[in-house]
Amino acid sequence: MKRLKDEDARRLLATMSATGADFAEVFNENTHLSTIEAVDGVVRATRSRHVSGTALRILEGFKESRIATSSQDYPTLSRHARALAAGKTPACEARSLAMARPAGRHKTIKAERSLEDFTSAEKLAVIREATNAVQEAAKELKATALSTVTVMLTADTHEILIANTDGVLEHETRPYLRLCVSAAAGTSDDRQTLMHDIGGAQGPELFAGIDWRTFAHDLVSSLMTIHAAPEMNGGVYDVVIGPGFGGVILHEACVHGLEATALVGHATVFEGKIGQRIANPCVSAVDDGTIPSSWGSFNVDDEGHAPARNLLIDHGILKSYLIDHRGAVRLGFPETGSGRRQDYTYPVTSRMSNTFFLPGEETLSSLVAGIKLGFYAKTMGGGSVDPATSEFNFAVREGYMIRDGKIAEARRGATLVGRGADVLMAIDGIARDDLSLANGICGSLSGSIPTTVGEPSIRVRGMTVGGKEAA
Amino acid sequence: MSMNFTILHELALAQGFTALELVTTRTVSCSLRAVAGEITDREDTARTTATLVGTLPLADGLHLGRMAFDGTEEDPLRLLSDLRDQATLMPAGATTELVAPGSLYAKPRGAHRAFGSASEKEQVLEDLLASLAKEPGITGIPEASYDDVRMTRTLVNSRGLSLADNWGYASLSAEAIAEGHGDLKVGSDYALASSTRALDARALSARIALRARSMLGATQIASGSYPLVLDRQASSALLATFASCFSGENAIRQLTPFAGKEGQAIGSPLVTIYDDILEGRYGRRVFDDEGMPTQKTMLMDRGIFTSFYDSRKTAAERGTSSTGNGFGGQCAPGLFRMKNGTTPIGRLMSFAEGGVLVTSLEGLHAGANPLTGDFNCQASGYRIRSGKRAEPLNLMVLSGSFASLLHDVALVGNDRDEARDGCAPSLALPHAALSGK
């Protein structure tokens, strides 16, 4: 098939900037999205999609004009480039286009073997191994209520060309590999489900060395615990949030409000607070796109910039926002390597990568020990936030009551709500020894992108916990 | 589209496929976006997406493969190679023959007319911004947008079926910040219309401003069980989340609360639920992506569960007929709706005296599980006093199960939002669990 050549990208930039645009950019992609879904080891669905197209954009100050087209044909793109330029008032000479930055300098992510070479037979073998492991675990744990095992294997390869009038010319290949294993227990009148996953920005080597038995036992034992648990009593509790996906609280309750997208609309409670205390002194947090082969990492962002480890909160003090090129133009902050988009049909905006609380000085035991009646959210689900008010909600996948300083009986169906600005202040302890990251998909203005969230265990004083039973 | 089906079909036959189908969707859209009260973004999109479906005879029977791609410039041999991989992966199944001509289809609407001119599009967004700026208490407009989209879809296959339809709409949306009494709240809403000129910026502005202003000073309710009214937006959001409870695919997987309950009472006699994309003002389609005619399918008739909706594949496995719900390679709802009731919203409010009117639900994507029917989601709204909405409430969690909710419906409002293809009218419940302070 046709692919856009570097020289053609260069010519398109010249055309787009000929009438005086401050900035012009070509984003071209050839992405292959591939998913196999199997139920109890039998393939139920396959999805294969080749996403190919080009986005052209120009900026005049903060104002942006874009054309997105499912074409890579130079004459077609040239016509679009001229149309974009025609919308401009000639203001200055087109700048010379020095393509200064060599491609492939950054190797945060790399597939030892291309996902395009990961055969269907190999994928099916992984799916069957995972399915068998869960079914075996159910036998070993006498989990007779386990009814269905659904396994979804996604292997996506994004091939991107980014060129702009600041001299960027980058070619980026991003492999995203993820295995989601869901199990269901019970009958139609009382069913519970739970999903665990393995994923990364890497090739099939992701699965080498996976201890499937441990993975499956964790899934089945957690599912059976939830299935047997009574409903949560809603109310206000001191809450300990477990490591890994618990970091969704930072992602939703705070960092969406640190994105340039929220700042330019004056729609975040964190606007104008750089250097001010926004969290308890025990809280430090980063967004780090440089973690090797992590699900939220990349070699260059979707504006061709290297990722960075951005310190967002340092001992409670707000240190940085997440800034894309356009946000930098409007806000005057330096770019942070945070420009991301789902694909060429979405605008590029400031987004997170791998975002997590840094370790503190406590342990899970010491966090729980100080609570007489509370709630332990061992594993979190997804959530959402309104950055303007910082009001958020998160589902809890696996939770337990805390009684007299000990983790007690399991409860199902809990949801946490609150205000991010309040919760950051209400965190009064962070564990030092159990930081972990978890994979997710974040949806926002620029589409759905892979991100990780993470944290060590944290304690939050006085959160609203929702549940079916009124406390 | 320049991808020539005849050539593609010939290549497919040479590679061992016995039948081929190509579904093409052309999307032309325009988007204007305003940030902080100023129009800052314009995007024009012209995208062609296509799905290729082929049948491949293998040793164990006929396999059906499906793959999708963008554009018109893909290498046909590469596409067919991928199609072969997908067909090989899928088990041999009963529904592998493609649809032949002969079915009766509803009449498609005429080709969608162009929307307004570029200046009309800018003007309607400017009108919205200006109206919002004049609204009392509104201190900011973080984001507002105008969008229009036109979709043209064609389906052609080697059995001689050739179909086409089209749909489109224009939309206007915004979120605005209200400040007062030491508080800040955000209101948002949208409008849909068939043309740019038909969008009523002033009416939308008033709704958004009211949503923001009226929530100022909101507090948390004490955790407990309360009589409840879900207004039409909240009930629509909740109902749409659970549409897949009525999916034939989930029935096969035994992952729906309604598996095996055909003919049984699963809800109040006041509740009727159906799927009918032909009713849609904006997304009406006369055939699904498998070439089957779309139709009205009764899912729950006055409390009795009647049927699941099905694609050709799920229908064959369940021993029934397709209901024209094969969309995007999946078994999916077309326009999933609860039938409008006859009771005015005022009577619903009186019924729930002392309770809560919920006007917004957030976090349903994470807090609601269509496989189990359980939901726990962030809610906001108002206390109901003397049959009217009183003080605002927020940061509540509404918890329950979809199955229980259907049984508990005491009154069905007559206010389904027909102008926006609304999913459900307002509903009154005698009790619901709300968590707060």
Interface residues (C-beta under 8 A of the other chain):
Chain A: M1 K2 I36 V39 V42 V43 R44 A45 T46 R47 S48 R49 H50 V51 S52 G53 F62 K63 E64 S65 R66 I67 A68 T69 S70 S71 Q72 D73 S120 L124 S147 T148 T150 A184 S188 D189 R191 Q192 T193 E231 G234 G235 V236 A262 V264 G265 H266 A267 T345 P347 G381 G382 G383 S384 D386 A388 T389 E391 F392 N393 F394 A395 G413 A414 T415 V417 G418 R419 T464 V465 G466 G467 K468 E469 A470 A471
Chain B: V35 A36 T40 D41 R42 E43 D44 T45 A46 R47 T48 T49 G65 R66 M67 A68 F69 D70 G71 T72 E73 E74 D75 R78 L79 D82 D85 Q86 T88 L89 M90 P91 G140 P142 E143 E175 I177 L184 K185 V186 Q220 S223 G224 S225 E249 R253 Q254 L255 T256 P257 F258 A259 G260 K261 G329 Q330 E362 G363 H365 A366 G367 N369 L371 T372 G373 D374 N376 C377 Q378 N394 L395 M396 V397 L398 S399 G400 S401 A403 A433 L434 S435 G436 K437
